[in-house]
Amino acid sequence: MSDSFSFPEANALTAKLYTKLKRHPKRIVFADGEDIRVLRVAAKMVEMEIAVPILLGNRDRIYQMAEAEGISMLFVNVIEPSTSSEVSLFCKRLEKVSRYQGKEIANPCEIVSRPHNFAAMMVQYGHADGMVAGNQSMPATVFRAAMTMIKPIKEVPTVFGAMILVAPPHLQHFGKDGILFLADCGVIPTPDVKQLASIAVQTGDLARHFLARTPKVAMLSHSTHGSANTESSQRVVAATELARQKVKKNYLDMQIEGELQADVALDPEAAEQKLEGKPAGNPADVLVFPTLDAGHISLKLLQHVGGAQNYGQIIMGLTRPAAQVPRTVSEETLLGTAAIVGIRAIEFHNLYLEKERG
């Protein structure tokens, strides 16, 4: 790797991920492979021995970029989707699935040759363990490919996006461990009661997996326990109750609280004042937003004003791990997001692949 570029030290979240992945490295496919940031991350992953990176794009262009920047391509796989031997296989599988769904596709081979569709097909059919994309493409393109080509989880009504944020030293009230999970930050404009409840449960389970303890999930609103009776707050109240029912029915390990204002969810002193003498307990680890606007704006403020390190979006509601990163993504975020996808691949192998084989 070029000596002119170095990655920052691992933080409270990523240090644990890298250690675990070194014992169980996974194959991560980057759909937008013609990007110097991806090349640096791929070389770093090989150096750390945490993954086998697969880059999609023009082979000659990628190798020229690597040579110009002095980046090692040792153990980095490069695939041109349009000329890959896997295109015909994926084409046949897409045709089969389409017939089963009663759909007719005019040119399935052209569709699967598109990098994002090809990457999603690789993950769906076991040619890669996880997918990362978006650094050179629009979010809708990534989500559409993942939702079309990767099998959904039956009990999740709608695919959504979750972010994982790590606090810098100066930020207070940032979850119990300085880590926050935010959802939905990328897909559903105004989630209904069923969708909000599912977002809470699925993101709570994500937090439980990465925090290795019982997470506290806050269903956010402009109201706390009825302080403002509006249609929006009542939707959050109903979603909170439904989420609690799901947790109880499925014996899940998480605490659901709502409806709560953001200060009540995160600041124990504010919680004690507004919860009328009830013990506040620990701050929330998961923030579930009532609308996409609220979630996305909060994410950008925490990142660009507060200085929080962000990872994701993790695409939730699929039986295979995938992530959509922004076009402004840093190498640190790209590396950490790929590590999260790799860790989820370990979990998904136990949850879904074994069930399918059984």
Secondary structure, 3 states (H helix, E strand, C coil): CCCCCCCCCCCCCHHHHHHHHHHCCEEEEECCCCCHHHHHHHHHHHHHCCEEEEEECCHHHHHHHHHHHCCCCCCCEEECHHHCCHHHHHHHHHHHHHHHCCCCCCCHHHHHHCHHHHHHHHHHCCCCCEEEECCCCCHHHHHHHHHHHCCECCCCCCCEEEEEEECCCCCCCCCCCCEEEEECCCCCCCCCHHHHHHHHHHHHHHHHHHHCCCCEEEEECCCCCCCCCCHHHHHHHHHHHHHHHHHHHCCCCCEEEEEECHHHHHCHHHHHHHCCCCCCCCCCCEEECCCHHHHHHHHHHHHHCCCCEEEEEEEECECCCEEECCCCCCHHHHHHHHHHHHHHHHHHHHHHHHHHHC
